[in-house]
Amino acid sequence: MKINPFITGNYHSINLKNNTIVDRQNSKSKGHFSTSTFSTQGLFYKQDFSKEQAMQRAKEPIFVNVIKQEDGTILFDRKQLSDEEVLSLRESDLKNVDVNWGALELHLAGLQASYTSADQIAYNLDYFASEYAEYSSQINMRFEGQERMEQLQKLDGMIYSSVEKYANEFAEMAGNFFSENGMNIDGDQFKDTIIEFFEQRKNAYTSFIQENENYAGVKGTEDEWLLSDIQYMSEQLRYTFTNQHSDVDFISSNGMNIDDLVAVGTIMKETKHIGSGFGGVSYNKHKSEEEFGVELGLSAMKYALIMENYDVTEDMKTSLNIAFGNFLGNQNERASNYVAEMQKDPFVRDKESYAVNWNKEFVTNIINKMVHNLKATDINQSFKEDINILIELYKNKTNSGKTSQLSRYHDYHNTWEEAHYVDDWNRFVDGLSYQAGIDLKDYVLEYQIDLFNTMI
């Protein structure tokens, strides 16, 4: 299927309104990203709340002197600090405070690359790196000699194995995405880039700690007890580093930057379940051209904003444009093939339900029109007008000739309201605003699709 070049290759040319989005297309610093790409934690950081949480953690009971007896029973001493004991802790007391490995193990276990969190890759890498730097600093402060070496080796084993596992998982997903959409890209380049960025980010945090020993601002104050809480100190590290280094330039040896990873991850997340019903999950296979055109159109709109708001390198941009163009074409083709297969299937007795071929050109036109909503002065009005026209076309087909007998135009199968197209779009815009650190409120849709109300 021939796709309009605007969809497959010219998203960067969209003139988005009112300069809401910074134009990065002329950037001379490829591989550049703001720390908001890596960590947006500073936007919502609440120090008092974090201190309260640290106090609660410090007062939680811990078990020490754990001994397993011959009969299998376990003896231990239960230790719990009072408010006064916590507040009296000072830096000199840290040599008597064990590292809370359990908390780190728990957090690392939750950091896995998946399609539902692929857009979080920058923050996850930032977390790996900052936790490593902070735990290293705490170990160096609390231990000496052989014990310090053993503790550092334990940290290396925990963090590096988690990073490698994460890198492998993301690389496999990325490799599959490009392969499924006609691009032969070696997934190892994603793995190598992730590991390399972790190293760069880890070194940046380590240097920052060495150059700013009191980065949390608690040494020598009544809040010095907070030094004992590694989670609090890690939060402070990320927050302070982000505030003092608004822009950091990292690029991998293969030329990939962090925005490349985030863009790929976001696209994988937003396209994973599109069209899954055609030949797969049954909920989607009865969608009409109008409904599926809107679904693919919104996906194309997402792609446009992703490519506009991340500083994707030229090589990655080319690969993504081809892959996404193929994705749209493949989805349209699959829908068409499904109808054709039902027409030929000897076990399908109700041939009238599939008597009319799928209109691929009509779907493509819908996609094009949907994407052009991004150029409108009032995206809500433009979107509303387009949707109302499509719903009227849909309604006419449900009451007209052969199309009224089609499965995809049966009342039972319409998804205009239950698919939550607008809610899903707004979720995406909110997430992109948060990830990229850019105000995209002008792209939030207020109009909810209503099959029974098409007045403009």
N, C-alpha and C positions, 0 to 999 in steps of 0.2 A: 504494500500500500504506500502510495506517495504521501508523505507528510509535509505540510507547509513548513518551509525553512524557518519560519518564525518560531515554530515549536521546537524543531530539532537543533537549531544552531544559532539563533539570534536573540536569546533571552537577555543577553547583556545590553542589547540596544533599546530595551524598554525605557522610556523616559518617565520614570516614576515621579509622582507629583510632589510639588512643593519642596524638593530637595530633602524630603524626610529621610531618605536613605543616602548615605554618603557614597559618592561615585568612586568606586575602587578600580574601575577598569583601566584607568591611566596610571595606576600605582607603579612606580619603578622598583619597588622593593618586594619582589616575589618571595614568598616565605615569611612575609610579615604578618603578624597577627597581634591584636591587642590582648591584654591579659583577660579581658572580658570573655574572649573565646575560650580561654583555658579555665577561668574561674570567675563566676559571677556572684560568689558568696558575699562579697563586700556590699552588694546592693541591698541585702536584707539582714546584714549582720546586726545582732543586738547584744551588746557586751554584757549588760546586766543579766539578761536571760541566760547567757552562757555561764556567767559566774554562779548563778543559782543552780544550774545543772551540775557544774563542777563540785559544788558543795554537797549535793545529793550523792554524787559518785563517791566523794571522799568519805562519806558517812556510811556507805554500804558495808555490811559485814564481810570480812574475808576470813578464809580458813588457813591457818599456819600450823607448822609442825605436824603435817599430815603423815600418819603412820598406819600401814596395813599390817595387821597382826596375822599370826599363823592360821587362825580360824576364819580368816577372811574379813573380819570386822575392821573398821577404820576408826582410828582415834585422831582427833584434831583439836586444836585450840581455836576458838572463835574470837576474832579481834574486831572491834568496832570503835571508831573514834567519835568523840562528842564534838559538838560545834566548837567548843573552846579549844580542844586538842587540834582540830583541823586548822583553826585560825592562828594557832601558835606555831605552825610549821614554818621553817625557814630553809633557805637554800642549803645550809650546812646539814640539815636533817635528811636530805635526799639520799645520802649514802646508806641510810637505814630503811629506805623505801624501795620495795621490789618493783620491777617493771610489770605492768599489767598486760601480759601477753594475750590473755583471754579476749580482751576488748579488741585488740588488733586482729586476732584470728577471726573473730566474729565479723568484723567489718570487711576483711578481705574475702571471706566466704560469700559475702553478698555482692561483690564486684565481679560480675561475669558479663561478657559481651553477649548481647542478645538483640533480636530485632526490635524488641520493645524499648531498649535503652541505647541503641546504636548512636543516637544523636548526642549522648552524654559522654562520648569518648574523651573529649578534651578535659572535662571535669574529672573523669576517672583517672586519667593519666596524671593530672595535677594532684589528685589525692594520693596516688601511689608515691609520687615523688616527695610531696611535703611530709607524709607520714614517715618515709624512710629518713629524711633529713632530721626530723624532730626526734624520732626514736634514737637515731645515732647520737645526736647531741645529748640526749638524756642518759644514754648508756655511758658516754665518755665522762659525764658529770658524776655518775653514781658509782662507777666501777673502775678498777685499776688492774693492770697486769693481765694474767691469764684469764681471770674471770671476765674482764672487759672483752678480750678476744673471743671468748666463747659466746658472749651475749651478742656481739656484732655478727658473728657467723650465723647465729640463730636468726637474727634479723635479715641477713642476706638471703638465707634459705627461704624464709617466709615471703618476703617482698618479691624477690626475683622469680620465684616459681609462680607467683600470682600474676606478675606482669607477663611472663612468657605464655601462661595459659590464656590470659586475656588477649594477647597479641595473636595467638593461634586461632582463637575463636573468631575474632574480628576479621582476620585475614581470610578464613574459610568463607565467612558470609560475603565478604566483598568479592572474592573470587567467583563465588556462585552467582552473585548478582550480575557481574559483567558477562560471565559465561552464558547465563540464561538469556542475556540480551545481546548476543552476537559479538561480544568482545573477548578476545583471548588475552587476558591480563594475568600475569603471575601473581598469585596472592601473597607470595613471600615478600614482595616489595612493601606490602602493608605491614606485615609482621616486623620486618627490619626497621621500618619507619617508626612504628610504635615503640619498640625497644630503644631506638636511638633517641626519640623525644623524651622518653622516661629518663634516660641518662642525662640529657641536657638539662631537663627541668630539675632533676635531683641535684645536679651540680650547682645550679643557680640558687636553689634553696639553701644548700650547704654553705655556699659562699656568703649568702645573705646573713645567715645565723652567725658566722664567724665575724662578719663586719658590723653586726648589730646585736651584741650580746643581750641587750635589754630591749629587744624588739617588742616584747609584750608590755613593757612599761610597768612591771610589777616588782622588779628587784629593788630592795631597800625600802619598800612600802609595806603598809599593813596587809596588802594583798599578796605578799610573797608566797603564801601557802599555795597559790595557784600554780607555782612552778612544779608542784608534785603531780599535777593533772596533765598527762600528756595530750589527752584529747583537747582540752582547753588551749594548751600551748600550740597545738597543731592548727587549730582554728585561727588563733591570733597570728600565727606565721603566715597562713594563706592570706588573711585579711591585710596585714601590714605590708607584705610583699606586693600585693596587688595595688595598694594605694601608692606605694613609692615607685613602682615600676609599671606605669600605665601602658607602655609598649615594650615588647620584647621580640627580638627577631631570632627565630629558630628555623632551620631548614635541614632536611635530612640529606644524606650523601647522594640519594637518588633523585633529589630535586623536589621532593614532596613536602608540603607544609601542613601545619595543623588544620588549616581551613579545608584543605583537601579531604582530610580524614573526617572532619565534622560534616562536610557537605555530603560525602559518600554515605556516612552513617545515617544522616537525616533522610536522604533519598531512599535508602534501603528500608528504613522504618516506615516511611509514608507510602511506599508502593507494595509492601510485602503482601497485603491481603486484598489488593485491588484485583477485581475480576476472578477471585478464587473460585467462584461458582461455576464458571464455564469449564465443564469437564471435571469439576471438583465438588466443593461444598454446594449443596443444593439451593441455599438461600439466594444465590446471585444469578443462577443460570436463566431465570425468567425475566431478567431486566430488559426493558425496552431500549431502543436506540436512544431515545431522549434521556432516560435515566442513566444509562451507562455512559452516554456522552457527557452528561453533567459530572458524573463521578470521575471520568478520565480528564475532563476539563479542569476540575478542581485540583486534580493531581498535577496537571500541567501548570496551573497557577502557583501551586506550592513550589514546583521546580523553578519557576521564574524567580520567586522571592529568595529561594535558597541560593541560586547562582548570583543574584544581585547583591546579596548581603554577606557573602563570604568571599575572601580574596583567593579564589581558586586559581591554581597555576594553569597556564595555557595548555599544557599536555593533558592535565586532568580534565580541564574544561572540554577539550575535544573528545576525550573518551566518554565523559558523562553525556555530552550532547548526542553522541551516536547511540550510546546505550539507552538513554531515555527515549530517544526517537524510536528505536527498535521496540522498546517496551510498549509504547503507545500502539505502534503498528501490530505487534504480536497480540496485544489484548483485543484489539478490534478484529483481527484475523481469527482468533480463537472463538470469539462470539459468533462470527460468521460461520465458522466450521461446525460449531455445535448445532446451529439451525440446519445446516446441510446434512449433518449426520442423522439428525432426527427425521429428516425427510426420507432418508434411505433406509432407516432402521426398520426391519420387518416386524419387530415387536412393538413398534409404536402404531397403534390402531387409529388414533385420532390425528390423522394427517392434516386436518384443517388447522390444528394448533401451530403447525410449522409450514404452512403453505406458501408464505411470502418470505423471500430471501432477506437476509440481513443487509441493511443499507450502510455499507462501510463509509461511503463518501459523506453521508449525512452525519455520521458520528464524528468524522474528521472536521466537518464544518462547525459542529457544536464546540469541539475542543478549541478551534481557532477563535471562535467568538468569546468563549469563556476567558481565555487568556487575555484578550484585548480589554476585558473589564479592568485590568490593572492600570490601564492608561487613562481611565475615565476620571473626570474631575470629582464625580460623586460615585464611588464604586458601589455603594448600596443601591442607588437608583438604577445604575446600569445593570447590576446583577438582577435586581427585581424585574426589570423589563425583559431581560433575556429569559429568565426562569418562567415568567408568566406566558410568554410566547410559546415556550416549549411545552408547558402544561396544557395550553390550549390545543397545540398540535397533538399531544398525547390523548387528550379527551376526545378529539375528533376521530382519532383512530380507534378508540374503544367503541365508537358508535357508527363506524363506517365500513361497509362492505366486508371484504376478506379480512382486513386488519382487526375487525371486531372479534373475529374468531380465533385470533392468535393467542397462544399461551402468554406471550410477553405483554399483552394488552388486556389481560384478564384482571378484573378488580381485585381478585384475591392476591395477585402477585405484585401490585404496585408498591413501590418503596419510597415514594416522594417524601413522606413524613417520617416513616420509621427508620430510614437510613441515616437520619440526623446529619445531612450533608453540611449544613451551616454550623452546627455545633462542632463538628470535626474540623472544619476550616478555622474556626475561631480558636480552638485548642492549639492548632498548628501555629497560628499567628502569635498567640501568647507565648508559646514555647520558643519560637524563633526570636521574638523580641528579647526574651530572657537570655537565650544562648548568645546572641550576637551583640547584646547590649545596645540595641537600637529601638527607638520608639516607632512601633508599627501600628499604632492604634487607628490610623486612618484606613487600615485594611481590615478592620474588624467588621463583620457583617451583622447588621441589626435585623435584617429581614428574614423571617423564618418561612420556609417553603410550606405552603398550605394548598393542597390539591383542590380545595373547595372555595378558595378566595383568590381570584386572579385579576382583581380590579387594580389598574395602575393609577 
